[in-house]
Each structure stands twice: as structure tokens, then as C-alpha cells.
Amino acid sequence: MTGARIVDVAVGVLIRDDGEFLLAQRPDGKPYAGYWEFPGGKLEAGESVAQALRRELHEELGLEIGTVCPWVVREHVYPHAHVRLHFCRVFDWHGAAHGREGQAFGFFSLRRLPHGPLLEGALPVMPWLALPEVCWLASDARQASNAGAGSLIVCREFASEGSTIWVESAAPAPRRGWEVRDLAAADAAARRTADFLIVDQDDAPAVLEASAIPVFVIAQPGATLATLRERGAHGRAQRCP
């Protein structure tokens, strides 16, 4: 597929209040029939990602979605196509889902996934769904003990190539976050060991627009989670007092 035209695809990650997310099974007659995926489809000429996602989810599942929150942009090469996947989170929608193409669908959790294979492009999303939406930045273990329960708590480890590396505390397989200042550093982090990014609100727009992994934003007081989501952030990063 080297040199093939890149196809832009809007992908919807619909998340309920209980944390379960919607997966649909690809119908007969399509590539990878029987595989499970996050619903969505190709952008048509002149469409934005949000417009394409609204159209696709209505056509495929009969849903009218609310706010489309950009999340992560990632490329994947299949034997039949080179796609640029624009993953978007959606937290509110209307209507009862039904498979208009005869496809199976349902809401699942990381502990209860559907029987059958997941589409390759959907696999990276699973660890992202396990990330809380609040990340506490602690300079040492004492500070970490003061952070809020149920949050992602990380401690400063070292600096590399102008980025500060934060590592999850008290975890058998710690996740790593890179605090970056620009998109070049974000791209380098995503290619290496980063599980997520941390960026200051002033530096956030360029990183949020095209990040290949979730981004926590160190935001000014008054910026709500809903506002940060709409701007493309996974959640908020806060420095421990």
C-alpha cells in the first residue's frame, strides 16, 4: 500500500455514563466482515469529521449524536486501504440504536468484550479507554499520596529531548506521560514510550489537532472537563499542591 491515497475516516467512540462503549460488527459484504469496530465511515467531499460522523451514525445505527469531541488522529495501513482514523468521543445521543445494515452491535467494557476479533485499527483505543480523565502531576511520592482517588497519579521521572517524563505511581505496569511543548515533540513521544501526552493550555491547540495518543491539558482554573473534551483533550492535568 506504499504511496496509496490516504482515506480520512471519522470514528465514533460512544461512551455511556457507566463507562461502557459501543462496538458494531462489520456486516457481510464489507472487508473484514464479522470483525468488531467502533462505528463510523469515510468523509465525503466537503465534510468535516463531525459532519461525517453524524451522517454515518445515523445511516448505520439510526442515532442522532450530540457534541462530537475530537480525541486522537492515527493512521493505519490495511491490505486494501491506508486510512487516517479521526477518533472522536461522544457522550450524548438520541434514539434507540438499531443495525440498519443488519449488523450486530452492543455496549461493552474492557472486562467484557464481544466474542470475535476486533478490527486492527480499533486495538490501540482499548488502553486509552482505561485512562481516567484527571491526571495529577506529583514531584515525589509524598505529593502523590495527596492526590485524588480514582485519578491517574504520575511522578516526575526525568527529562528527555526537552520533554519531562511522568510515570504512574504504585502500578505494576506503569503508564508513561510525556509533557511536551509542540507537535514535533508530541510526535516523537508517540513513536517512543509515551502512553499519553501532557501539555500546557497555551501550547495545546497544535498538539490537540493531530495527536496520535490521548492528551491531558494543564488548564487554567475555570476550564471544565466538558470544555477540554470539546477542544480535543482526553482530560485535565493538575499539579499536586
C-alpha positions as CSV (number, residue, x, y, z in Angstrom):
1,M,0.0,0.0,0.0
2,T,3.0,2.3,-0.2
3,G,2.0,5.5,-1.9
4,A,-1.7,4.8,-1.7
5,R,-4.1,7.6,-1.2
6,I,-4.9,8.2,2.4
7,V,-8.6,7.9,3.2
8,D,-9.9,10.0,6.0
9,V,-12.4,8.2,8.3
10,A,-14.5,9.5,11.1
11,V,-14.7,7.1,14.0
12,G,-17.2,7.4,16.9
13,V,-16.4,6.2,20.4
14,L,-19.8,6.4,22.1
15,I,-19.4,6.2,25.9
16,R,-22.2,5.8,28.4
17,D,-22.3,7.2,31.9
18,D,-21.3,3.7,33.2
19,G,-18.2,3.8,31.0
20,E,-19.4,1.1,28.6
21,F,-18.7,1.9,24.9
22,L,-20.4,1.0,21.6
23,L,-18.9,-1.6,19.2
24,A,-20.5,-2.8,16.0
25,Q,-19.8,-5.9,13.9
26,R,-18.9,-5.3,10.3
27,P,-21.6,-6.8,8.0
28,D,-21.3,-9.3,5.3
29,G,-20.0,-7.9,2.0
30,K,-17.5,-5.5,3.6
31,P,-13.8,-6.1,4.1
32,Y,-13.2,-7.8,7.4
33,A,-16.8,-8.9,7.7
34,G,-17.5,-10.2,11.2
35,Y,-14.9,-8.1,12.9
36,W,-15.9,-5.7,15.6
37,E,-15.1,-2.0,15.4
38,F,-16.1,1.5,16.6
39,P,-18.7,2.8,14.1
40,G,-18.1,5.5,11.6
41,G,-17.1,5.9,8.0
42,K,-15.3,7.8,5.2
43,L,-15.5,11.6,4.9
44,E,-17.4,12.7,1.8
45,A,-16.2,15.7,-0.3
46,G,-16.6,18.9,1.7
47,E,-17.5,17.2,5.0
48,S,-15.9,17.9,8.3
49,V,-15.1,15.0,10.7
50,A,-18.0,15.9,12.9
51,Q,-20.4,16.1,9.9
52,A,-19.3,12.7,8.6
53,L,-19.7,11.1,11.9
54,R,-23.2,12.4,12.4
55,R,-24.2,11.2,9.0
56,E,-22.6,7.8,9.4
57,L,-24.0,7.0,12.8
58,H,-27.5,8.0,11.6
59,E,-27.1,5.9,8.5
60,E,-25.6,2.8,10.3
61,L,-27.4,2.8,13.6
62,G,-30.2,5.4,13.5
63,L,-28.6,7.6,16.2
64,E,-28.6,11.4,16.4
65,I,-25.4,12.3,18.3
66,G,-24.7,15.4,20.4
67,T,-21.3,17.1,20.8
68,V,-18.5,15.4,18.9
69,C,-15.3,15.6,20.9
70,P,-12.1,15.1,18.8
71,W,-9.8,12.7,20.6
72,V,-6.9,11.1,18.6
73,V,-5.8,11.0,15.0
74,R,-4.0,7.9,13.9
75,E,-3.0,6.3,10.6
76,H,-3.3,2.6,9.8
77,V,-2.4,0.6,6.7
78,Y,-4.7,-2.3,5.8
79,P,-4.0,-4.5,2.8
80,H,-6.9,-2.8,1.0
81,A,-6.5,0.8,2.2
82,H,-4.4,3.4,4.0
83,V,-6.7,5.2,6.4
84,R,-6.4,8.2,8.7
85,L,-8.7,7.5,11.6
86,H,-10.1,10.5,13.4
87,F,-11.3,9.0,16.7
88,C,-13.9,11.2,18.4
89,R,-15.6,10.6,21.7
90,V,-19.4,11.1,22.0
91,F,-21.1,11.2,25.4
92,D,-24.7,12.1,24.4
93,W,-27.0,10.9,21.7
94,H,-30.7,10.4,21.0
95,G,-32.6,7.4,19.6
96,A,-32.5,3.7,20.1
97,A,-29.7,2.1,18.1
98,H,-30.6,-0.5,15.5
99,G,-28.4,-2.1,12.9
100,R,-29.6,-0.6,9.6
101,E,-27.2,-2.8,7.7
102,G,-28.1,-5.9,9.6
103,Q,-25.0,-5.7,11.7
104,A,-24.8,-6.8,15.4
105,F,-23.8,-4.1,17.9
106,G,-23.8,-3.6,21.7
107,F,-22.2,-1.8,24.6
108,F,-19.2,-3.4,26.1
109,S,-16.4,-2.8,28.7
110,L,-12.7,-3.6,28.8
111,R,-13.6,-6.6,31.0
112,R,-16.4,-7.8,28.8
113,L,-15.6,-7.5,25.1
114,P,-17.6,-9.1,22.3
115,H,-16.8,-12.6,21.1
116,G,-14.9,-12.4,17.8
117,P,-11.9,-10.4,16.6
118,L,-11.5,-6.6,16.9
119,L,-10.5,-4.7,13.8
120,E,-6.8,-3.8,13.9
121,G,-7.4,-0.1,13.8
122,A,-9.5,-0.3,17.0
123,L,-6.9,-2.1,19.1
124,P,-4.9,0.9,20.3
125,V,-8.1,2.5,21.6
126,M,-8.6,-0.1,24.4
127,P,-5.8,1.2,26.7
128,W,-6.9,4.7,26.1
129,L,-10.4,3.9,27.4
130,A,-8.7,2.8,30.7
131,L,-7.3,6.3,31.3
132,P,-9.1,8.4,33.9
133,E,-9.9,12.0,32.8
134,V,-7.9,13.6,35.6
135,C,-4.1,13.3,35.9
136,W,-2.3,14.5,38.9
137,L,1.4,15.6,38.5
138,A,3.5,14.9,41.6
139,S,7.1,15.7,42.1
140,D,7.6,12.9,44.6
141,A,5.8,10.1,46.4
142,R,4.7,12.3,49.3
143,Q,2.9,14.6,46.9
144,A,1.4,11.6,45.1
145,S,-0.3,10.5,48.4
146,N,-2.3,13.7,48.5
147,A,-3.8,13.3,45.0
148,G,-7.5,12.4,44.4
149,A,-8.6,8.8,44.4
150,G,-9.7,7.4,41.1
151,S,-7.3,9.7,39.2
152,L,-4.2,8.9,37.2
153,I,-1.3,9.8,39.5
154,V,2.2,10.3,38.0
155,C,5.5,11.3,39.4
156,R,8.3,13.1,37.6
157,E,11.0,10.7,36.4
158,F,13.4,12.5,34.1
159,A,13.8,14.9,31.2
160,S,14.5,13.7,27.6
161,E,14.9,15.8,24.5
162,G,13.2,18.8,26.1
163,S,10.3,16.8,27.4
164,T,9.5,15.9,31.0
165,I,8.6,12.2,31.6
166,W,6.0,11.4,34.1
167,V,5.4,7.8,35.3
168,E,2.4,6.3,37.0
169,S,3.0,5.6,40.7
170,A,2.1,2.4,42.5
171,A,1.3,0.4,39.4
172,P,2.8,-3.0,38.3
173,A,2.9,-1.8,34.6
174,P,3.2,1.9,34.9
175,R,1.9,4.2,32.1
176,R,4.2,7.0,30.9
177,G,3.2,10.5,30.0
178,W,5.4,13.0,28.2
179,E,5.0,16.6,28.9
180,V,5.6,18.4,25.6
181,R,5.5,21.9,24.1
182,D,4.9,21.4,20.4
183,L,3.7,18.9,17.8
184,A,7.2,17.7,16.9
185,A,7.8,16.7,20.5
186,A,4.4,15.1,20.6
187,D,5.1,13.0,17.5
188,A,8.4,11.9,18.9
189,A,6.8,10.9,22.2
190,A,4.1,8.9,20.4
191,R,6.7,7.0,18.4
192,R,8.6,6.0,21.6
193,T,7.3,5.0,25.1
194,A,4.5,7.5,25.7
195,D,1.1,6.2,26.6
196,F,-0.3,9.8,26.8
197,L,0.8,13.4,26.5
198,I,0.6,16.3,28.9
199,V,0.6,19.9,27.5
200,D,0.1,23.3,28.9
201,Q,-3.1,25.1,27.8
202,D,-1.1,27.8,26.0
203,D,0.7,25.1,23.9
204,A,-2.3,22.8,23.5
205,P,-4.1,23.7,20.2
206,A,-1.4,22.4,17.8
207,V,-0.9,19.2,19.8
208,L,-4.6,18.5,20.2
209,E,-5.3,18.9,16.5
210,A,-3.2,15.9,15.4
211,S,-2.0,13.9,18.4
212,A,-1.7,10.2,17.9
213,I,-2.3,9.4,21.6
214,P,-4.5,11.0,24.3
215,V,-3.6,14.4,25.7
216,F,-4.1,15.8,29.2
217,V,-4.1,19.6,29.3
218,I,-2.8,21.7,32.2
219,A,-5.7,24.1,32.1
220,Q,-6.4,27.4,33.7
221,P,-8.9,27.5,36.6
222,G,-12.5,27.5,35.2
223,A,-11.8,25.3,32.3
224,T,-14.3,22.4,32.7
225,L,-13.8,18.8,31.6
226,A,-16.6,19.3,29.0
227,T,-14.8,22.3,27.5
228,L,-11.5,20.4,27.4
229,R,-13.1,17.4,25.7
230,E,-14.6,19.7,23.0
231,R,-11.2,21.1,22.3
232,G,-9.8,17.6,21.8
233,A,-8.3,16.8,25.2
234,H,-8.7,13.5,26.9
235,G,-8.8,15.2,30.3
236,R,-7.2,17.7,32.7
237,A,-3.8,17.5,34.2
238,Q,-3.3,19.2,37.6
239,R,-0.1,19.7,39.7
240,C,-0.3,18.4,43.2
241,P,-0.4,21.1,45.9
